[in-house]
């Protein structure tokens, strides 16, 4: 998540002045994807600790993690932990490993 201070750490180029959360604008999430020995795919949103999903295909795992990450961010907005602007989310698949690598 592109934040300055607050949850998630990291940073991003400032487009506007940070808000009270140290927020710059949109949330940029890195997705790490890996294939398990049993053939399932696991995807993790690196900036949201503990947010992981499985899928029977690579595309399903990526779609599942995007949906779950948005739900987690929306919940944090609802509870005042993040500003409404945090719903501007972008995803980037960071890396992937194939079983046996």
C-alpha positions, 0 to 999 in steps of 0.5 A: 500500500502506498502510504507515508507513515501509518500502516503498510509502510513504503512510499510513493511519489506525492501527487498531493499533500498527504492527509492525516493518515499520511496518505498520498492518493491511491493504494498500490498493492503488490501481488505475489503468486506461487503454485503449490505442489498440489497444483493450486495457486496461492496469491498474497497481497504483500502490503496487507499482511495475512491477506492470501487466497487460493485458486485452481488457476493463476487467474482465479487466484489473482481475481480472488486476492484482488476481491479480498484486498478491496474488501479488507480496505473497505472494512478499514475505511468503514472503521476509520483506519483509512481514508475513502481515497484508499479505494483507488486501488491498483494491483501489480503481480510481482513474481511467480514461482512454478512448482519444483523451482 
